[in-house]
Amino acid sequence: MTDHSSKSEWIETDGLGGFASGTVGLLRTRRYHALLLAAAEPPGRRFVLVNGLEAFVVTPAGSVAISAQVYAGGSASAPLVVHPPGMEFVRRFDIEPWPAWRFGLPDGTAIEQSIAAVHGRPIVTIAWRLLAPRPGVSLVVRPLLSGRDLHALHRENPVFRFDEERLGQAIVWRPYPGVPAIGAYANGEYARQPLWYRNFLYTEERDRGLDHLEDLASPGRFTFNLSRGTAALILSADTPGLAGDRGELPALAASGPLPALRGLRARERRRRLRFASRLHRSADAYIVRRGGGRTVIAGYPWFSDWGRDTFIALRGLCLATGRLDEARSILLLWAGFVRGGLLPNRFPEETGGATDDHSVDAPLWFIVAAHDWIEAMRAARRRVAHADDAALRQAIEAILDALLAGTRHGIRADRDGLLAAGEAGLALTWMDARVAGRPVTPRTGKPVEIQALWINALRVGAACAVRFTAPLERASEAFAGRFWHEAGGFLRDVVDVDHEPGRDDATFRANQVFAVGGLPYAALEGGRARAVVDAVERRLLTPLGLRTLDPADTAYIPRYAGGPQERDRAYHQGTVWPWLLGPFVEAWVRVRGDGIEIRREARRRFLEPLAHHLDMAGLEHLPEIADGEPPHRPRGCPFQAWSVGEALRLSHIVLAEPRRGARAR
């Protein structure tokens, strides 16, 4: 049993970009909470198909809801209404091997509800069962449908199609043209009864200053006799490119609904049992299909696959967990997108939509990830195929040659060997928030972590081709002379601000830690490295990660809250980022000698407190961000790839103890 807040969120992913998600307390508080959210062209073109269910248990004592909804209230004194209050009957919640609720009804009836997605297929299975035999118990379930883009909201309209098609025991709804059909395969009786449910209120969307009201369509209801056995409902999205031209339902219909559900779950249970830990299972959620390869979803529920996030997260999600073949697939897929030395910052949801290349660090992180993958292959005594090695080398050299010569967005190696980047209106580093079209932290010039990445990328390149050796030496020498802030005892955040020679920004930020940790090669060593790490620990460290700005700075914003503009202003101005704990802890260990006892101390001080958050917010995962001030409330995406990835990298690479007989790093 897991004792969670009713606001804690669970997620079940399908390996295709789709998912089911919700809260432990049953309420749907986000537009993204759904039972069937599927990617028509993985991992893009995602649609919310089945938003939720109304479920009532009928016993000789009467009808009791085991679902709960939030509606807009009719007055200022009652801004919202919760109806029905099914959460009142939740007695227990378990997250493993999939989300399951146990309900205790007033007459003593005890029921379990469980939800499990199927990996590799756009299918979600839902089951209800009596926990003790009881006569005369039935279940009525009403699906709530939309058929909308995952970021949109749905309103009542005359175009929605309530009519169903029947395929034996299966029901198919086609709500709108161009939207995947919804299949429902159940061992209950279906009765058509079209209804609109109006004014669902999503409190998380409201609190984020976004549209938050939605209408959903319910075409009918299923009735199950629970006294006769388990009620089974299998929801599927008709995505012929994945399931074959006939879709999912014909294959499922070869057996009855309950045998089909049990078969799907038995295979899924076996798959999940193969993971070594909770974080290993969580890592699996982010690795998804794109075309014939693999990519990484940056975060659930609203991110797609982003270049920078993919390469940062890959080192933990794949390399730390031994998923070297999937890492290879991700790297080779992305290698094919190198253009002018740059990589897409993100892929759009819509296939064929324009990608943006507004990222100076995505190609540099690609080089780091490729290097680490090759090293991991060697450590595993596996040979890198000649074609793979050639493809990665070609991409690495193309990136470095383009950056040395100069490419788009003012990205170029300057005369001092450092990498300059930026032009008006753009924010090319990971601190890329914008308000009213203007970057909050443009950092135009030569940002500190970009130089650490650049030096690492040149070192990787120099091992491939001698022509990168001289640029590496120039960049390393310039970094040592340009970034140290003697009066403060730390590293400047940006030098040559706005490409003005000698104009420097000494704002105290977390970015400087990458000069010491988080990358294969340190750009700063010795006493200065120790001073940087100590200063970052003293001024930026929290139990959930590093603040992005010193609290003593007048621009510091302690809470990430409010509408979109307020939140974007706070995003990198004090907000805590858990993924930054990875480079910090690696730096902390490096400057102390990297011995076994140092690693054990780091695990106790930094990793164990972070692990407590697996039982908060996004269950079994780590959040995107948190407030800068205590209690450091989790914010942003509750399920974030690089947060989980860096925790895994810390646990299994940075802080791993050498095997008996092996030398310490």
C-alpha positions, -999 to 999 in steps of 0.1 A, spaced: 0 0 0 11 35 -7 -2 64 14 -5 93 -10 -21 127 -11 -53 127 -32 -36 152 -54 -7 129 -63 -7 118 -99 -2 85 -116 6 77 -152 5 46 -174 24 50 -207 22 30 -239 57 34 -254 42 53 -283 37 88 -268 2 80 -255 -8 75 -218 -35 73 -192 -32 95 -162 -51 110 -133 -50 116 -95 -50 92 -66 -81 110 -54 -99 102 -87 -105 138 -97 -94 150 -131 -76 182 -124 -58 187 -157 -69 188 -194 -43 159 -198 -59 136 -173 -75 108 -194 -80 71 -197 -71 68 -234 -48 94 -248 -32 81 -280 -6 91 -305 -19 88 -341 16 91 -355 39 82 -326 49 101 -307 30 130 -323 -6 138 -333 -18 129 -298 -55 129 -291 -75 127 -259 -102 101 -267 -116 88 -234 -113 115 -208 -127 95 -179 -156 74 -165 -186 78 -144 -189 46 -123 -216 35 -99 -219 3 -79 -254 -9 -74 -261 -32 -44 -293 -42 -26 -286 -12 -3 -286 13 -32 -263 30 -57 -228 44 -47 -204 63 -69 -168 51 -72 -159 80 -95 -155 117 -88 -158 148 -110 -152 186 -105 -177 210 -121 -178 248 -122 -200 262 -94 -227 288 -100 -215 314 -75 -185 331 -60 -191 314 -27 -192 280 -45 -167 283 -74 -166 245 -79 -187 215 -71 -174 179 -66 -200 154 -78 -202 125 -72 -178 123 -42 -164 88 -50 -131 96 -34 -148 93 0 -149 56 -4 -112 50 -13 -96 29 14 -63 21 -3 -42 29 -33 -14 9 -48 9 20 -76 25 -13 -84 24 -31 -108 -2 -6 -120 -26 19 -103 -53 2 -82 -79 16 -58 -98 -3 -31 -132 10 -22 -152 3 9 -189 11 5 -213 19 34 -230 -15 32 -196 -34 35 -191 -41 -2 -154 -39 -11 -143 -34 -47 -110 -30 -64 -105 -9 -96 -73 -12 -116 -59 5 -147 -30 -7 -169 -17 5 -202 -2 -20 -227 33 -13 -239 37 -9 -277 -1 -7 -283 -26 21 -279 -46 1 -254 -57 7 -218 -72 -21 -197 -96 -14 -168 -109 -40 -144 -132 -41 -114 -137 -70 -90 -154 -77 -57 -128 -84 -29 -153 -107 -12 -183 -126 -27 -215 -107 -25 -248 -113 -42 -268 -87 -62 -239 -63 -70 -237 -47 -104 -215 -19 -119 -227 8 -143 -199 26 -162 -204 56 -185 -174 66 -207 -168 104 -211 -154 111 -246 -140 141 -265 -117 132 -294 -96 164 -292 -59 175 -295 -42 168 -261 -36 206 -256 -71 217 -265 -104 217 -246 -137 203 -258 -171 220 -259 -206 208 -266 -213 209 -304 -237 194 -329 -210 176 -349 -199 150 -323 -211 116 -334 -227 95 -307 -236 65 -329 -217 33 -323 -206 4 -345 -209 -31 -331 -182 -57 -337 -195 -87 -317 -190 -76 -280 -169 -46 -291 -182 -11 -295 -166 15 -318 -171 52 -317 -159 77 -343 -164 111 -327 -149 132 -355 -134 128 -390 -96 126 -388 -96 115 -352 -87 79 -343 -117 57 -337 -123 46 -301 -128 9 -294 -144 -5 -262 -143 -42 -256 -162 -52 -225 -179 -82 -208 -209 -60 -199 -240 -50 -217 -239 -18 -236 -269 5 -240 -269 36 -261 -279 67 -241 -263 99 -255 -257 127 -230 -235 158 -227 -218 165 -194 -210 202 -192 -186 225 -174 -160 201 -160 -135 223 -142 -97 215 -142 -83 231 -111 -46 228 -122 -54 246 -154 -73 273 -136 -44 278 -111 -20 281 -141 -41 309 -155 -53 288 -185 -87 279 -199 -101 253 -176 -137 244 -185 -147 214 -207 -178 196 -220 -176 159 -226 -199 135 -245 -211 102 -231 -227 80 -258 -240 53 -235 -233 30 -206 -220 -5 -198 -236 -26 -171 -216 -54 -155 -227 -81 -130 -199 -80 -105 -213 -108 -84 -206 -131 -114 -170 -121 -117 -145 -95 -128 -158 -66 -150 -134 -60 -179 -132 -30 -202 -105 -26 -228 -101 7 -245 -82 10 -277 -74 37 -303 -77 27 -340 -43 36 -353 -39 13 -383 -3 22 -389 5 4 -355 -22 -22 -352 -25 -33 -389 -51 -21 -413 -79 -37 -393 -70 -20 -360 -68 -35 -325 -103 -48 -319 -104 -78 -343 -72 -92 -327 -86 -88 -292 -120 -102 -302 -104 -136 -310 -110 -143 -273 -136 -130 -249 -131 -96 -231 -120 -110 -198 -95 -135 -213 -81 -107 -235 -77 -84 -205 -60 -112 -185 -37 -120 -214 -26 -84 -220 -20 -79 -183 -1 -111 -178 24 -101 -206 26 -66 -192 32 -79 -156 61 -101 -169 76 -71 -188 74 -49 -157 89 -75 -134 121 -74 -155 130 -39 -144 156 -37 -116 140 -9 -96 113 17 -94 134 42 -113 142 17 -140 105 12 -146 99 50 -146 127 54 -172 109 31 -195 80 56 -197 100 82 -216 115 60 -243 91 59 -272 88 51 -309 95 76 -336 94 62 -371 116 32 -372 137 44 -343 134 56 -307 133 90 -291 127 104 -256 95 123 -245 108 152 -224 80 151 -199 44 141 -193 18 152 -198 25 181 -222 60 178 -237 70 161 -269 105 149 -278 130 178 -274 166 175 -286 184 190 -256 163 170 -231 167 138 -251 205 138 -249 207 148 -213 181 123 -202 195 94 -224 226 90 -203 205 80 -173 175 65 -189 195 43 -212 232 41 -204 228 38 -166 201 11 -171 220 -9 -197 196 -1 -225 224 4 -250 205 -7 -281 178 18 -275 204 45 -269 219 36 -302 185 39 -319 179 73 -304 214 86 -313 212 74 -349 177 87 -354 187 122 -342 220 121 -361 199 122 -393 185 156 -383 218 175 -382 215 206 -404 241 233 -404 256 220 -372 223 223 -354 196 198 -342 159 204 -337 151 219 -303 119 200 -304 95 181 -328 60 195 -332 30 175 -323 18 177 -359 37 156 -384 52 177 -411 52 208 -389 82 230 -388 109 220 -363 128 248 -346 166 248 -342 168 275 -315 193 256 -294 230 261 -292 234 232 -267 214 205 -283 241 195 -308 268 197 -280 248 175 -257 244 151 -287 281 148 -289 284 142 -252 257 115 -253 273 98 -283 307 98 -265 292 83 -234 273 56 -254 305 45 -271 323 44 -237 293 24 -223 296 -1 -252 333 -5 -245 327 -10 -208 301 -37 -217 326 -53 -240 304 -48 -270 316 -38 -304 302 -6 -320 292 -15 -356 313 2 -382 283 18 -398 271 31 -365 305 45 -356 308 61 -391 273 77 -388 280 92 -353 315 104 -363 300 121 -394 274 139 -373 300 149 -347 324 163 -372 296 181 -392 285 198 -360 319 209 -350 329 221 -384 297 241 -387 301 257 -353 338 266 -360 328 282 -393 297 299 -379 261 290 -384 226 303 -377 215 325 -348 250 340 -343 265 307 -332 302 307 -340 336 300 -326 351 334 -317 387 344 -322 394 335 -285 382 299 -292 351 302 -271 316 296 -286 295 327 -290 258 324 -296 226 345 -298 208 372 -316 180 396 -307 148 379 -296 162 345 -290 173 324 -260 194 296 -273 205 280 -240 184 257 -218 172 289 -200 148 296 -228 116 311 -213 100 340 -231 74 365 -221 56 385 -248 80 372 -273 111 384 -254 135 361 -236 136 364 -199 172 353 -197 186 357 -232 222 351 -222 235 362 -255 273 361 -258 293 332 -243 274 314 -216 295 294 -191 279 259 -195 280 263 -233 318 267 -230 320 236 -208 300 217 -234 320 231 -262 353 221 -246 339 186 -241 326 184 -277 360 195 -290 378 169 -269 355 142 -284 361 156 -318 399 157 -314 398 120 -308 382 116 -342 401 142 -362 433 161 -354 419 194 -368 399 199 -337 429 198 -314 440 235 -319 404 248 -313 402 227 -282 434 242 -268 423 278 -276 389 273 -260 404 257 -229 429 285 -224 403 312 -229 379 296 -205 405 295 -178 412 332 -182 378 346 -189 353 331 -165 368 332 -131 353 360 -110 381 366 -85 362 389 -62 333 365 -58 352 332 -59 329 317 -86 324 316 -124 307 343 -144 275 333 -161 282 350 -195 312 368 -209 311 392 -239 274 398 -232 254 407 -264 287 401 -283 303 431 -267 340 423 -258 347 427 -221 311 431 -210 305 403 -185 275 390 -164 285 378 -130 250 367 -120 253 337 -96 236 308 -114 236 271 -114 251 269 -149 286 273 -136 285 238 -120 289 222 -155 325 234 -156 332 209 -128 305 181 -131 279 167 -154 302 162 -184 329 137 -192 357 162 -188 360 190 -163 368 224 -177 378 237 -142 399 218 -116 418 224 -84 410 250 -58 388 271 -81 366 240 -88 362 234 -51 353 270 -45 326 269 -72 311 237 -58 311 250 -22 295 283 -33 268 265 -53 260 242 -24 258 271 0 236 294 -22 216 272 -45 212 237 -32 178 224 -20 167 188 -13 150 187 -47 178 202 -69 195 235 -76 179 269 -77 185 287 -109 194 320 -92 209 331 -59 181 341 -35 201 372 -26 197 385 -62 171 412 -66 157 393 -96 151 361 -76 115 348 -77 107 324 -48 76 308 -62 66 294 -95 30 303 -97 4 325 -114 -5 328 -151 17 319 -180 37 352 -179 43 351 -142 54 315 -144 77 321 -174 94 349 -156 101 326 -126 111 296 -147 149 303 -145 149 331 -119 151 310 -87 129 280 -96 145 246 -85 154 221 -112 159 185 -100 180 175 -131 207 199 -120 214 178 -90 232 154 -113 260 177 -124 262 192 -89 267 159 -71 292 147 -97 311 180 -92 308 176 -54 323 141 -56 351 151 -81 364 179 -60 366 156 -29 386 129 -45 358 105 -57 365 77 -32 341 51 -21 333 69 12 328 101 -6 303 85 -29 285 69 1 283 102 18 269 119 -14 243 92 -17 231 98 19 232 136 16 218 141 -19 203 111 -35 183 96 -7 164 128 0 156 131 -37 143 95 -37 116 106 -11 100 126 -39 92 94 -58 62 91 -34 50 127 -41 35 146 -70 41 123 -100 43 89 -83 74 68 -91 88 98 -110 105 131 -104 90 165 -113 103 191 -138 107 219 -113 99 231 -78 95 263 -59 128 280 -49 116 284 -13 105 257 13 86 235 12 98 234 -25 65 224 -38 68 204 -71 57 223 -101 56 220 -139 54 186 -154 50 160 -127 68 134 -148 101 147 -163 126 127 -183 159 144 -174 149 145 -137 145 108 -137 175 103 -160 199 123 -138 188 105 -107 196 72 -124 229 84 -137 238 95 -101 227 62 -87 242 38 -112 272 57 -126 284 86 -106 278 71 -72 281 35 -81 307 16 -61 332 -4 -81 327 -41 -82 350 -62 -61 384 -64 -76 378 -33 -99 395 -1 -95 376 30 -83 372 58 -109 
